[in-house]
Amino acid sequence: MNNENFKNYIRYIGNLIKEQAIQAKKDEDNPKPGFEDYNKGAVMAYYSVISTLKNQARFFDLEEEDISLADINPEIDLFAAPKKSDTNSK
């Protein structure tokens, strides 16, 4: 196995999960009718995945930057109330 490929893969997956989580939060903040529960569940799932990845990284001597998740805080970015500017833009 090529270590550089593995590092790139982990960074890519971290970025992809982060982007999907942020979109899920936007969808939760501005749900389409009938999707409120689905959107809330999606955000909760991303919260769990990102929290687990970040917590487990330290046991493998990885920095959050190594897995591309240093710039997301699940407690704040996924569970915080929507910002006023977010609720006005659709």
Residue pairs with C-beta under 8 A, 6 or more apart in sequence:
7 66
10 66
10 67
10 68
11 66
11 67
11 68
12 68
13 68
14 53
14 67
14 68
14 69
15 68
17 46
17 49
17 50
17 53
17 69
18 50
18 68
18 69
18 71
18 72
20 46
21 43
21 46
21 47
21 49
21 50
21 72
21 74
21 77
21 78
22 72
22 77
24 39
24 42
24 43
24 46
24 78
25 43
25 46
25 77
25 78
26 86
27 35
27 39
27 42
28 36
28 39
28 40
28 42
28 43
29 82
29 86
29 87
30 82
30 86
30 87
30 90
31 39
43 78
43 79
46 74
46 78
47 74
47 78
47 79
50 69
50 72
50 74
50 78
51 74
53 67
53 69
54 64
54 67
54 69
54 74
57 63
57 64
57 66
57 67
57 69
63 70
64 70
